[in-house]
Amino acid sequence: MIDPQLLRDDPDVIKASQAARGASVEVVDRAVDADAARRGAISSFEALRAEQNAFGKTVAKAPKDEKAALVQQAQALAAKVKEAQAAVTAAEDTFNQVVRSIPNTVLPGVPAGGEDDFVTLKTVGTKPSFDFEPRDHADLGELLDIIDIPRGVKVSGSRFYFLKGLGARLEIALMSLGLDRAVQHGFTPLITPTLVRPETMAGTGFLGEHAAEVYRLEADDLYLTGTSEVALAGYHADEILAFPSSDDGDQALRYAGWSTCYRREAGSAGKDNRGILRVHQFNKLEMFSYVHPDQADAEHQKLMAYQESMLQDLGLHYRVIETAAGDLGTSAARKYDLEAWVPTQGTFRELTSTSNCTTFQARRLDIRYRTDSGKTAPVATLNGTLATTRWLVAILETHQQADGSVVVPEVLRPFLGGVEVIEPR
């Protein structure tokens, strides 16, 4: 959740963030009032408890003939303490309900507005050109016998598919390349659970405005995750982290989660129905960093650099955009999208993103580190995708040839037994 100290000291910062997101500003005032009521209830309770403790000593020392009357007073005081404690619980519940409805405070410089108000930071590479009519990835997949959409629909319904033969191997090659690079950058690999408890899903901020995108198993009260970020964030919930020692002052724990992911795509009816760009099930390799809050901005740049290196080595033309505040998820304070050019669509499409969630998720999941003073404070968390199924869309379309064959990017060939070109069957 948002920083309660910031709420007390400078609520206007949070109001400005809400305005930039196009979200309620009034809720900040309600949160301030709820915080004041909560602290007032705690003060009243503590004062009564102190009075009760002092009165208890008086009763203990009182003569026998006075004790009966004093005990009655003690009982009346105990009832007041109980009422005050209930008032604290109610005030804390109200505060938590209000404050948890406020998304993360956006960082300075994040553009205001919605989906179309992003800022393009850079464009890299050369737009692919062809002396023939390029095929889209779905047609290529059928021609090469590497993607089988009709049978995916037959087995599971719309937005499902089979990756077949070299198509399956190509995805595994992409994921393996990403995993190798993540390990080189100091990330510990994890195969993560894809079913998580409600508190883990809520803690990462995925049960707010995007709850409709999440599959829920009601009988088990578990959720299917749309990204291993959820399990990776929950990995250290309710813990005080000890950052490993580092000569360069790096204070971080880094993980790379490989998992199958699930999304309902509830709000995308009619969008990208063709192919594998927007599907219900896919694989993803997610980087996740727990860092000292002072190092969060630098870590964010590192994650983006790792993503760019992958896209460049795969020979993709792409751009980097900074997402506007209104298009951020609940937990993100800043997000960069990396979008690759999809030739048959004549536009850039998001392949990956990286988000700085500052201390928002850590506060909700109670993940802390020990400061130099010995006290504890919430860590910062960041995430970024290093490979996922939809990357195949841009790879296939970018590297296609006139006969429908596709040149395999050189960096992937060692994972495919040296295959250089995928030929039509």
BELBELSUL-V910843 format. One record per backbone hydrogen bond with DSSP energy under -0.5 kcal/mol. NH is the residue of the N-H (numbers start at 1). CO is the residue of the C=O. E is the energy in kcal/mol with one decimal. If there is no record, write none. Layout:
BEGIN
NH,CO,E
NH,CO,E
END
This chain:
BEGIN
4,2,-0.5
7,3,-1.9
8,4,-1.8
9,5,-3.0
10,6,-2.6
13,10,-1.6
14,10,-0.7
15,11,-2.3
16,12,-2.4
17,13,-1.8
18,14,-2.5
19,15,-2.5
20,16,-2.3
21,17,-1.9
22,18,-0.8
22,19,-0.7
23,18,-3.0
28,25,-1.6
29,25,-0.7
30,26,-1.8
31,27,-2.0
32,28,-2.4
33,29,-2.5
34,30,-2.4
35,31,-2.4
36,32,-2.3
37,33,-2.5
38,34,-2.3
39,35,-2.6
40,36,-2.4
41,37,-2.4
42,38,-2.1
43,39,-2.3
44,40,-2.3
45,41,-2.3
46,42,-2.7
47,43,-2.3
48,44,-2.2
49,45,-2.5
50,46,-2.3
51,47,-2.3
52,48,-2.7
53,49,-2.5
54,50,-2.3
55,51,-2.6
56,52,-2.2
57,53,-1.3
58,54,-1.5
59,55,-2.6
60,56,-2.0
61,57,-1.5
62,58,-1.0
62,59,-0.6
66,63,-1.4
67,63,-1.1
67,64,-0.6
68,64,-0.6
70,66,-1.9
71,67,-2.9
72,68,-1.6
73,69,-1.8
74,70,-2.5
75,71,-2.4
76,72,-2.1
77,73,-2.4
78,74,-2.5
79,75,-1.9
80,76,-1.6
81,77,-2.3
82,78,-2.3
83,79,-2.2
84,80,-2.6
85,81,-2.4
86,82,-2.1
87,83,-2.1
88,84,-2.0
89,85,-2.2
90,86,-2.4
91,87,-2.5
92,88,-2.8
93,89,-2.3
94,90,-2.3
95,91,-2.5
96,92,-2.9
97,93,-2.3
98,94,-2.3
99,95,-3.2
100,96,-2.2
101,98,-1.2
102,99,-1.3
103,101,-0.6
104,330,-2.9
107,333,-2.1
110,107,-1.8
113,20,-2.1
117,114,-2.0
118,115,-0.5
119,322,-1.9
121,119,-0.6
121,320,-2.9
122,320,-1.3
124,318,-3.4
134,132,-0.8
140,136,-2.5
141,137,-2.7
142,138,-1.8
143,139,-2.7
144,140,-2.9
145,141,-0.5
145,142,-0.5
146,141,-2.6
147,141,-1.5
148,162,-2.9
149,147,-0.6
152,148,-0.8
153,149,-2.6
154,150,-2.3
155,151,-2.1
156,152,-2.6
157,152,-0.7
157,153,-1.3
160,157,-0.9
162,148,-1.5
164,146,-3.0
167,164,-2.7
169,165,-2.1
170,166,-2.2
171,167,-1.8
172,168,-2.1
173,169,-2.6
174,170,-2.3
175,171,-2.6
176,172,-2.7
177,173,-2.6
178,174,-2.2
179,175,-2.4
180,176,-2.7
181,177,-2.1
182,178,-2.5
183,179,-2.4
184,180,-1.9
185,181,-1.4
186,183,-1.8
187,182,-2.5
188,254,-2.4
189,187,-0.5
190,256,-2.7
192,190,-0.7
192,258,-1.0
196,223,-2.3
198,221,-0.6
200,197,-0.6
201,197,-2.1
202,198,-3.2
203,199,-1.8
204,200,-1.3
205,202,-1.3
206,201,-2.0
211,208,-1.6
213,210,-1.8
214,211,-1.6
215,224,-0.6
217,222,-3.2
218,216,-0.9
220,217,-0.9
221,217,-1.3
222,217,-1.5
223,196,-2.6
224,215,-2.3
225,194,-2.4
230,227,-1.4
232,228,-2.8
233,229,-2.6
234,230,-2.0
235,231,-1.0
236,233,-0.6
237,234,-1.7
238,365,-2.3
239,236,-1.1
239,366,-0.6
241,239,-0.6
241,368,-3.8
243,241,-0.6
244,252,-0.5
249,246,-1.2
252,250,-0.6
253,290,-2.5
255,288,-2.9
256,188,-2.3
257,255,-0.5
257,286,-3.0
258,190,-2.6
258,256,-0.5
259,257,-0.5
259,284,-2.0
261,282,-3.7
262,225,-2.1
263,280,-2.0
264,213,-2.7
268,265,-1.4
271,268,-2.3
277,274,-0.5
278,272,-0.6
280,159,-2.0
281,159,-0.6
282,261,-1.9
284,259,-2.2
285,387,-3.0
286,257,-2.7
286,284,-0.6
287,384,-3.5
288,255,-2.7
289,382,-2.5
290,253,-3.1
291,289,-0.6
291,380,-2.6
292,251,-1.9
295,292,-2.5
296,293,-1.3
299,295,-2.2
300,296,-2.2
301,297,-1.7
302,298,-1.7
303,299,-2.4
304,300,-2.0
305,301,-2.1
306,302,-2.2
307,303,-1.9
308,304,-2.7
309,305,-2.2
310,306,-1.6
311,307,-2.3
312,308,-2.8
313,309,-2.3
314,310,-1.4
315,312,-1.6
316,311,-2.2
318,124,-2.0
319,339,-2.4
320,122,-2.6
321,337,-2.7
322,119,-3.0
323,321,-0.6
323,335,-2.4
325,111,-3.3
326,20,-0.5
326,113,-2.8
327,324,-1.9
328,325,-1.4
333,356,-3.1
334,356,-1.0
336,354,-2.4
337,321,-2.3
338,352,-3.1
339,319,-2.5
339,337,-0.6
340,349,-2.2
341,317,-3.0
342,347,-2.7
343,341,-0.7
345,342,-1.3
346,342,-1.3
346,343,-0.5
347,342,-1.0
349,340,-2.9
351,338,-2.5
352,338,-1.7
354,336,-2.2
355,383,-2.2
356,334,-2.6
357,355,-0.7
357,381,-2.2
360,357,-1.9
361,357,-0.5
363,359,-2.2
364,360,-1.5
365,361,-2.2
366,362,-0.9
367,362,-2.1
368,239,-2.5
368,366,-0.6
369,377,-2.4
370,241,-0.7
371,369,-0.6
371,375,-3.4
374,371,-1.8
377,369,-2.1
379,367,-1.6
380,291,-2.8
381,358,-2.3
382,289,-2.0
383,355,-2.0
384,287,-1.9
385,353,-1.7
386,285,-3.0
387,285,-1.0
389,283,-1.7
391,388,-1.9
392,389,-2.1
393,390,-1.2
394,390,-0.7
395,391,-2.2
396,392,-2.7
397,393,-2.0
398,394,-2.4
399,395,-2.0
400,397,-0.7
401,405,-2.6
404,401,-2.2
406,422,-2.0
407,399,-2.7
408,420,-3.1
411,313,-0.5
412,409,-1.8
413,409,-0.9
413,410,-0.7
414,410,-0.6
415,412,-1.2
416,413,-1.6
417,414,-0.7
418,413,-2.8
419,416,-1.1
422,406,-3.0
423,421,-0.7
425,143,-1.5
END
